[in-house]
């Protein structure tokens, strides 16, 4: 059995035009409703999110700015 290549650590923020962002959110919502895997490419890397990923919303406020993050977290098999 072939070993999986270990993924490097990564922390990317990617801005999208509103229309593209809305399309991605709709696809994500459809996958969540269907309990299906969501696949997306971010800054050149393909990411596959399993249907059992933990979903949370984070709100931050500091130094005159506010931020909302919609997060999906899951474990990476070794």
ABEGO torsion letter per residue (X at the ends): XBBBBBBBBBBBBBBBBAAAAAAAAAAAAAAAAAGBBBBBBBGGBBBBBBAABBBBBBBBBBGGBBBBBBBBBBBBBX
